[in-house]
Every structure is written in structure tokens, then in C-alpha cells.
Amino acid sequence: MFLGTPYLFFGGKGGVGKTTCACSTALALLDAAKPGDRILLFSTDPAHSLSDSLDVAVGNQVRRVAEKKGAVVEAWEMDAPAALEAFKARHRSILAEIANRGTMLDDADINDLLNLSLPGMDEVMALFELSEFDRAGRYTRVVVDTAPSGHTSRLLELPDVFELWIAALDRMSEKHRYMVSQIARLPMRNDPVETFLTDMTGRVKRVRRILFASEQSSFLLVTIPEAMAVEETTRYLALLQSRRVPVTHVITNRVESVHNKCEYCAARVAAQRPHLDRIGEAFGALAQIHVPVLSGEVRGMESLRDYSGLLWTPSGRARVPLPVVKKVSGTTDTGFGAILQPRRVMIIGGKGGVGKTTTAAALAVQLAERHPDRRFLVFSTDPAHSLSDSFNEPIGEFKAGVSGFPNLDAIEINATARFDELKNRYRKWIEEIYTSLTGGANWEVQFDREAMQELISLAPPGIDEIAALSAVSNFLEKDSYASVVLDTAPTGHLLRFLELPNIALEWVRTFLRLLLKYRELVTSSEVAHELITLSRNIKRVIAILTNPKDCEFLAVAIPERMSLLETARLVEGIEKLHVDFGQVIINNAIPESAANNCAFCASRRASQQKHVEAFRKKFAASARLWIAPQRPAEVRGHAMLKHYFMSWNELAAARRKAVRSEG
């Protein structure tokens, strides 16, 4: 095994095969291990897939999943919210003591603030755990299955956030040090607060070494030869390199080849050819691995070991031919266009890489075409935006008249910039509050002011999603659009986004309580007015999301077991949040016409049909199910989006069940 670094990170766009690569690599490392070696397979994705890929229940525990000749592989799907609660419980008294020393807040205020949830802390807790593994030295190798690129990029910001956070806590503690040394005239001794800050500093150093030291880590990009995936992977590589992350490999999954002179296979090869050329050029400095598309799903120990041979054994890796072929016509599958009545919010979600953005774009185009007298907005809440790639035109912060429709607008929100604006306003308010308290003259309150100013700037990566929520709220409040189609982040982060209204409402209530408590000290009503307005907007969003007449969730999946399992978990989470769920779109089904003329395509279709039937059994009683055939070429631009949408076929049995249940 030529990858000699202790840490191996697998990253890329959702749905390209990161988990499969990570799991198969862990097993390959086991085959090459010495007796006594311990390998950890660790997931930082909120929507964990290790259990699904290994076909072993892992969960929030370190569980042994494989062993060979005295070496072992252990896996862990960390429950980040539980880890955060444990962290707060373990360090609550220390954090409260620091806040008590450095601010004017009393114990009740501090306790309220510590109880607030923090979006983005799943990434924080993941790095905390990795730093603890590093300190303990328990594992010979650590294989990390990361969240999709948009959220993993935030992981790279966390060492800087840690350092600033520690500096803010240290600033709070500085007042105590000053009072002890200057007023009490006592020598400074290490106390629990100082010990905690020293420990946090050590964690930051270990995290930096894990992420950025080339002798410690290798980052392996995973992609597929499709335009949207290659575009996102190119942007991701640029970000990683700007952060000096040691990227070593690019793995290109699902490379097609021609079987039995099949025209459908040939069309797929022709469609992939320019993207493979682009990968070769854009990632030429990295080691490149091509893995062929397989006839069945890679799941379970045996198939993962077979896959690891394709991935890491050059002699076992299929040489993928790239013939020059003529373009052929698309499949002959036809269907009836889905006539979906627009609701105020239509949420498109699912596992990464199943076609959420394509579905959202196609739905928005169809709504705009069928309802020319009404306006529609398609809105991306995914940090790794792909709407521009799907529409094949630049979108950015706002684009009117998308795809030539004057009644269709689109947004790829820069949530970070919007949240920075909000933080700047709060900094101004804090300055006014402390000035009204002291006239700017008291040294003790000056410590308070500096500490509070720094804390406001230290919102963890991920909290900017509140800015996206606020933007959605504004559009809904103004009734600017008949329907807002949300193209969301993959499963785990989608659920976090949908939980935000309740989290944000609790934030607002907490800060309003503080303002009311200190109303005699706060002369400006500007902050209170904005918080009250924000509270009203959040309540409106909650009312819309939980009203089935106003909001519907459409799940997007592919005909594979792992996608079925994740979709089931996603729907369960959606229903717990009281969001109406009514439709499932199963993408990338091999067309019957291709299966009739090619044994390889027939094998793939047969494997898929078992999973389609499982989807039917799971969801037919509660939702309408649609099957969308895989197109010979990638779906981009107005014409192809429309053709893709019109190719959907409703599963007849599912429709009958739905009708019966409605009756």
C-alpha cells in the first residue's frame, strides 16, 4: 500500500462514491496490515453511510467490523449532537466560570446561552474527536469518510475558528488575571480555567497537523465523469490547495465502457469522454485512478474487497477503453409529464449525488412553462451550489429570467456574506450598549466589551445557514413568488437546515429575555426591534413548513439499497419535523430498451429492479413514486431538463395505492 500517511481523507461531491472508497480502502489497509495494527474508519457526515456500505450496524460507538491475522478495522459513525451535549456537560462549569469572569451576565444568563444549539458544531465535534484519537495514539491508520464538499470545506476553517475562540475565552479570563495580579496582588497560579485553555490550545495544534501536514495526511478526491461533478471537484481542489491541504489522488468512479456493441453504452462512453479529458488536464498533478461502472451495487464486505482490488491493485484495475463513437439517439422510454401543483415551498432533498439539483431545476422549468402568469424561484441552500451547472448558465446571487422564462428566477445564496452583514450590525449594537453603560471609561467593562465583540465574530462554520433561512423568509413574507423550489444540501445538512427555524426562535427568545432583563441599561431599541421582527418571520416560516397546503417535501433517490436506507431515514426525520412528504423520484434507472440489447445493461437493470420494488413496498402507501430513466448524456440546459422531466413515469401500483389511501 503506497499511501503511507496515518490519516486518509476521502472527499468530493455527494453521491460520487466517497463512502465506498473509504470502506474498501480500510479493508485494503487491513489486508496489508501487521499483527497488532488498528485501523479506524470514521465518518464526519451527519448522514452516515458506513453501516449501509459495510452492511454492518455501526452507529455511535467504536465497533470492530473486520479483522485479519491480529489486525483489526474499527468503525464509528459519531453522533455529533450527543458529542456536543457531552462536551458541554463535561466543561459547563469551566465555560460558565470563564463567562462569569469576563462578562456582566449572571449565572442564569450564562446557563441560557450554554443551552442554545449551535448549527455547524457537528464539524467541530468531529475534529475534536480526531484530535483525541491522535493524542491517544490508539490507531495505526485512520480513514475518514467526509461530508460532501460544500460542508467539508468548512471543516478546514475550524482550526482558525478554534484559535479565535480560545483567544476570546482567554480575553474573558484576562480580566480575572488582571484583578488577581493588580488588585489582590497575588501570584497567578494555574486553575481549572487555565488548564482548560491550555488543553484547547493543544487540540488546535493536533487538528492543524492532522489536516495540513503532508507527512500526516493524504486527501483523496472522488468524482465521476459528469460535468456537474467535475466542476464541483475542480472548485473543491482549488479550495483545498489554497488551504494547503495535501491532496494526493483523484479517483474517477463509474467510468463507462462499451459492451456487446451496445448503442446505449456507446452513448454513455461518448458523453463521458470530454469529462475524462477534463479530469486528466485539471488534475494532472495528482495520481489518477479510474474505476469502471459495475453491474451491481457495491455493498457488504465481499463486494467492498472486490472493489478495493479495482481501486488499489493496478493489475486488477480494468483498462477502460475510450473509443471514438458516433452520437446515438436517446432511449425510447416515454412517459407522461408529472403535473405537480405548486405549493409555496417545494423542498427537493436526498442523499448526495442522486440528482437533487437536476430535479429541482427541471421542476422549476416545468412550473414556469405551465404557469406563465405566475412567478417562480429556484433557490439553492447547498454551500456547494450546482444550479449554474444544471441550467448551464451562471446564476450567482440572483439571476432573473432563467432558461429564457421571464417568470423564473434563481439564487445561489452567499450565506456567509449575508451572515457577516448580520454580525456587523450586532457588533455595532454591543458597542452602543457598553457605551451607554460607562461612557467608554471603565476598564472592567472594557474587558466585557472586547470579549463579547470577539464571541460574536466566532460563530462556527455552518451557522451561516441561518442567513439562508432568513432570505427564504423574506421571499415568503413578500409573496414575491407563487412557489419557491429549494435545492437543498444532502440529507444530514438538510435536516439541520429544517431544524433551524426552531433553533433560531429559541436564540431570539433567549436574547430578548436578556434585553428585557437589562432594559434599563440598553437605551437603543434597534436591536430589540430587529429581534422581534426576526421572531415574527421565523414563526411564519415554521407555519408554512408545517402546513401541507403550503409545503411539500419531494425525496430524490436512485435504485440502490444504500439510497433506499438513507431515503427512509430522511423521510422519518422530515415527518418528525411535521413537514409534508408526498413524492419520491427514483433517478438513473437503466432503460428497458438498453437492457433488451445488452447483457451488461440487462444485469444492471435487473439489480435495480429489486431496489425499485423495495422502494415501492416502503413508500407506495404514503407517497407517489416516479421512475426517471438514466439519459445517455448528462442533463444540462433548458431542453434537456424539459426532456428529463417529461420522461418520468409514475409507478402504476404506487398510484393505485395512493388513490386508495386518499379515499
Secondary structure, 3 states (H helix, E strand, C coil): CCCCCCEEEEECCCCCCHHHHHHHHHHHHHHCCCCCCEEEEEECCCCCCHHHHHCCCCCCCCEEEEEECCEEEEEEECCHHHHHHHHHHHHHHHHHHHHHHHCCCCHHHHHHHHHCCCCCHHHHHHHHHHHHHHHHCCCCEEEEECCCHHHHHHHCCHHHHHHHHHHHHHHHHHHHHHHHHHHCCCCCCCCHHHHHHHHHHHHHHHHHHHHHCCCCEEEEEEECCCHHHHHHHHHHHHHHHHCCCCEEEEEEEEECCCCCCCHHHHHHHHHHHHHHHHHHHHCCCCEEEEEECCCCCCCCHHHHHHHHHHHHCHHHCCCCCCCCCCCCCCCCCCCCCCCCCCCCEEEEEECCCCCHHHHHHHHHHHHHHHCCCCCEEEEECCCCCCHHHHHCCCCCCCECCHHHCCCEEEEECCHHHHHHHHHHHHHHHHHHHHHHHHCCCCHHHHHHHHHHHHHHHCCCCCCCHHHHHHHHHHHHHHCCCCEEEEECCCHHHHHHHHHHHHHHHHHHHHHHHHHHHCCCCCCCCHHHHHHHHHHHHHHHHHHHHCCCCCEEEEEEECCCHHHHHHHHHHHHHHHHCCCCEEEEEEEEECCHHHHCCCHHHHHHHHHHHHHHHHHHHHHCCCCEEEEEECCCCCCCCHHHHHHHHHCCEECHHHHHHHHHHHC
